[in-house]
Amino acid sequence: MTPSSTTLNRRRLGEMGFLLILATVLYGLLPVHSAPPSSTPGHFTDLARAFLSGELAIRADPLAATSVAELIPTADPNRFFCPYPPLPAILLTPFLALGWTVKVDFACRIASVLNVLLFHSCLLRLPTPAASLTRPAALAWTMFFAFGTAVWHNAWSGGDWHLAHAVALGLLLLALRQHLAGGRPLWTGGFVGLALLTRPTAALTGLFFVSAMLGRGDRSAAVRLLIGPAVATLLLAAYNAARFGDPLDFGYTRMLLVSPGRELMDRYGQFHPHFAPYNFYWFFLAPPWLNLSGRFPWLGYDPRGMGLLWASPALVYALVGLFRGRRTDLARHAAAGILAALVPLLLYFNTGYVQFGHRFSMDYLPLVMVLTALGVGRRLRPVPLVLIAGSIGFTALMVWCNPVAVLPPWLAPMP
């Protein structure tokens, strides 16, 4: 090993150590002005215990509404199925088997810290024109990913939904890392398949990898990549069949929901074009809201969502990257993967409530960040630096103060 390579490795270790400490402190140790928003109980922990007992159903008190929220009733009034795909619960089982009590919020923050390190590793492997990204620029964009996007609020919230997002995001980053390291279709497809067992909408971004391999004429690699998602699909179908007797039944239509979620599900189903305009508004257009009668910072957010560029303005460079790279394979493949995940999210019966920003964007965030890197170029110029600082500052303020301010119903009526 040459002295220069030794110095480079030390710098990388130093960067990783800095990011590890900072993410650990801000995600889990920094005191905040108010408690995290309410979320679903730790169903994944209960499901992990059920798996260890050889069962598929969770035991819960049917009279306690919070303990059975979003569960699916069974013939036994004290037993419920968990509708979420099972991988996060499976990942918790070894720790519970060792006698460790692992809560969902703690697991979510640990996964989120690891995702920061994974993203930084991916960023340093991007192909041209981002391959020559300077190390200060790479570090700044990692800081933006960690503290200027939905990743931070998701880590802080720490519910079942948020753990699933953190795990799926990590698996997509692992898939991207394998892809950038030279293809490795079996490994890439394996991680996409695991993402499918966590959040199927996130796994749809796997079209990015398939498109890239087909684009260079490597059909055999694309077939090998699809082995992982195919196996995951069969496993998920078997899981559904074991619970409901139907491999295509996920049980979502029978979840215990409160109004208006129950009303929307009953009227339109889980996915319907009726929801697309409403979700588009909350994903991409909804602004922050002045709350002059409240407390500092007199600026709040509606828990139904906030437009992606309002919450994370530095992501405007993803649009720049898409425009600049519209004739390049990387940009086209990234756009295809984003669209594949975004379509079902727009048709979904809710926006991702409770959240700051657009939480569902985490399903395709790695590809948005690829486009962002293409849009910025190798050096960190003043304008993107200001947008990164603004994104981080705004997110920090919203996490620390949690100023929820519901918008007037006339501005964005319920569907």
N, C-alpha and C positions, 0 to 999 in steps of 0.2 A: 504494500500500500504506500503510495507516494505521500509526501508531506501535504500537498495540496488537497488530495482526497481525504486525508485525515482531518484537515481543517474544515473541509466541507461537511464531513460527517459530524464533527463537533458542533458546527453551526446548526445543522438540522436537529441534532439532539437538543440543543439549547432552545430552538424555536418550539419544538414539540413540548419540552418541559414548561416553557412559558405559557403556551396555550393550555396545557393540562392544568396548571395551577390556576390560571385566570378563569377558565371555564368552570372548574370545581368550585371556586369561590363565588362566582356570580350566579351559577345555576343552583347551588345548594346551600351556601353558607352565608350569603349576604342577607342581612335582615331587610324586610320590606315594610312599607307603611301599612299594608293591609294583607290579609290572608289571601291565598290563591283562590280563584273563582271556584264555585261549586262545580263538581263533576261527578261522574258515575262512581260508585264504590269500587273497591278493589276486587272486581270479579275475576281478574286473571289469577290473583293469588288463590282465591277459592277454587277456581277451576284446576289449578296446579295441584292443590290438595286432593281434589276429586280424582285426578289422573293417578296420583300415587296410591289411591285406594282402589284402583281398578274401575272407577266409575266415570261416566260422562256428564253427569248432572251435578249441579251445585245444591247444597242444602242451605235453605234460607227461610226466615220467618215471613210468611205471606202477609202478615199484618203490619210489617214494617215496610212502608212504601219505599224508603230510600234503599233498603237492602235488596229489593227485587227490581229496582228500576232497570229497564231495558233487558230484562231476562225473559225467557220463554217458558210459560207454564207447562208442566207435564201432568200425567194422570195423578201423580202423588202431589198433594197440595204443598208439601214442604220441600219439593225438589224442582229445580229449574235448569233449563239449558241456557248456556251462554251463546248468544248469536255471533259473537266475534270469531273470526278465524283463530285457530288455537296456538299458533307458534309462540307468541309471547308467554302464554301459560306453560308451554313445554320448556321454554328456556328457564323458567323459574323453578321447575321441579327438582333439579339437582341441589339447589340451595335449601329448599324445604326438606329434602330427603336427609340433608346433613343436620337438620334441626335449626337452621337459621330462619328467622322470621324476616322475609323480604317483602316490604310493602311496595305497592305499585308506584307510588311517587318517587321512592328512592331508586327503584329500578329504572324509571324513566330518566332521572337525572344522570345516572351512571351511563346509560346508553347515549344520552345526548352529549356528554363529555367525550366519549369515544368517537362520536360522529364528527366532532370538531377536528380531531386528529386525522381521521380518515379523509375528510374533505381537503385538508392541507396537503396530504399525500397525493390525492388525485390532482390537485391544482398544479403541482410541480411536474406532472406527467402529461399535461395537455399537449397535443400536437401543434404544429405551426398553424397560425401565426402567434399562438399564445405560448409556444414552447420556450421562447426566450424571455418569459415573464421574469422580471427582476425579483429577487427574494424579498425586498421590502414591499413590493407590490403584492406578491403572493401572500405575505403575512397580513397585509391590510385587508385583502379580499377574504381571507379566512376569518379575520375579526368581524367583517361585515356579515358573513354567513352565520357566525356564531351568535352575534349580538345585535344585528340589524335586520334580521328576518324573523319569520314566525318560529324559528327554532328555539329562541330564548323563552318566549312566552309559553311555548309548548312544554319545554323542560320544567318551567316553574309551576305550571298548572298540575301536571303529574297525575292525571286520572287514567282510566283504562284506554280511552281514545288516544290520549297523548303518548302512552307507552307504545301502542301499536304504531303510531306515526314515527316515533323515535326508532323503533326496531326496523320498520320498513325502510326508513331513510338510510339507516346504517347498511342494510343489505343492498340497496341500490348503489350506495357509494362503494361497497366492496365489488359489486358487479362492474361499475365504471372503472375502478382501479385495475381489475383484471383485464378489462377491454383495452385500457390505455397501455397496459404492460405488454401488449402484443397479441391481443385477441383472446386466447385461452377460452374457447367457446364453451367447453364443458363446465369450467369454473364459473364463467359469466352466467351461463344459463342456470347453473345450480343456485346461485344467489338470487336470480330473478324468480326462480321457483319458490325459494324460501320467502321472498317478499309476497308472493301470491298467497302463501299460507298465513300471511300477516294482514296485508291490505291489498286485495286483488286490483284495485284501481291503480295503486303504485306499480304493480307488476306490469301493467299495460305499457309503461314507459319502456319495457323491454323491446318494443318495436324499434327503438333507437339502435340497439345492437344488431337486431336482425336486418334492418335496413342497411346498416353500414356494411355488413358482411355480404349481403346480396349486391350492394352497390359496387363492390370490388370483384364481383363474380365468383365469390367463394360460397357456393351453395352447400357444400358438405359441412362447412363451419356453421352455417345457419341451421342446418338440420341438427347438428350436435348441440348447438345452443338450445334448441327447442326441447331437448330431452328433459332438462330440469323442470321447465314449466309444465310439460306433459305429465311427468311423474307427480308433481305437486297437485295438478288438477285431479288426477286419479285418487290421491290421498284425501283431498278435500271432499271429493264425491263419496268416498268410502266413509268418511267422518259424518257426512250428512245422512247417508243411508243408515248408519248405525244409530243415529239419533231419531230420525224422522221416517225411515223406511223409504226415502226418496233421495237419490244422489244429487238432484237439482234443487232440493228444498233447503234453504238456509235458515228458515224460520223467522225471518225479519218481519213478515206481515203479522206475526202473532206476538211480537214483543209487547211488553207492558210499557206503554207510552202514555204521557199526559197530553192534554190538549195544548196547542193545536196539532202537535205531531201525530196524535192518534187520528184526528179528523182528516189530516192530509193523507196519511197512509191508507185509510179506509176509502177515501174518495178517489185518489189517483194511483195508489200503489207506491212502491219504493222508488221507482224511476218513471218519469213522465215528462214530455216536452213542456207541460204547463209550468214547470219549475225553472226552466232555462232563463227567462228574462229576469226573474227574481234573483236567482243565484248569480247571474252575471253582474247584476247591480252590486251585490254584497261582496263579490270576489274582486271586482275591478273598479267600481265607481264610487262606492260609499265613502264619504269624507269623514275626518274627525269632526267632533261636534263641540262648539263652545258651550261651556256650562258656567256662566258668570255667577250664578247664584250658589254654586257649590264651593268646594275647597280647591286649594292649589293642586294642579296647575291650571285650573279653570278650562281645561281642554280634556274632553273625554272621548270614549269610543263606544260604539254600540256593540254588544256582545254577539250580534248576528254577523258581524264582520266589518272590515274596512278595506277599501280598494288597495290592491297590491302595491301600487306606486305611491299611494299616500303613506302607507305604513313603512315601505322600504324604497324610498325614492331612487337609491342607487341602482335598482333593478331596471331603470330606464335604459341602461346600457345593454340589457338583453335585447331590447328592440333595435338598438343600434347594431348589435352583433348580428341580429337576424337580417337587417337591411344590408349591412356590409358583406355578410357572408352568404347572401341568398343564392349565390351561384356556386358555393362550396359544398362539398358533400357533408361536412361536419354540421353546418348550420341546418341543412335540409333534414338530415337524420334526426337532429335534436328537435326540430319543429314537429316532425312526425311523432316522436315519442311523447312530447308534451300534449299534442292534440289527442292522442289515443287515451291518455289519462283524463284530460279535461272534459271530454264529451260526457262520460257517465257522471262526473262530478257536477256538471251543469244540470243534468237531468235528475239529480238526487233530491229527496224530499226535504232535506234541510241544508243549511249553509255551513254547518260545523259548530254551531253554538255550543259552548261558550268559548269566546276567543277574542284576541286582539289581532287585527289583520285578517288574513286569509289563510287559516290553518291548513286547509286542504291543499294549498300550494306545496306543502312538503312532499306530496306524492310525486311531484315532478320537479322539485327544486334543484336537484343535481343538474338536470338538463338546462334549466334556466340559468344556472350559474355558468355552465359551459358557454352559452350564448353571451353572457355578461363578460366573460374573459375575452371572447372574440371581439366584443364591442369596445373594450377599453384599450386593448393593445398591451405591449410589454411593459410600459412605464406607467407609474401612478402620477397623473397630471393633476393640477389644482382642482379642476371641476369635479372629477370623480372622487377625489379625496374629501372635498366638502360634502358631497352627497353621502359618502360612507359615514362621515362623522355625524351628519344630520340623521341618518337612519339609525345609527347606534344610540345617539342621544335621545331621539324620540322614543325608541323601543325601551330604553332604560327608564325613561320617565313613566311610561305606561305600566311597566312591570312594577316599579317601585311604588307608584301611587295607586295603580289599579282604578283609574277614574272612569268607571262605567257610566255612560250617559246615553240612555236609549233615545233614538231619534224620534221625532214626532211621527205619528202613524200616517199623516198625509204625505210625508216625504217618501216613504217606502212601505206601502201597505202590505200586509200579509196576503199571500195568494189565496 
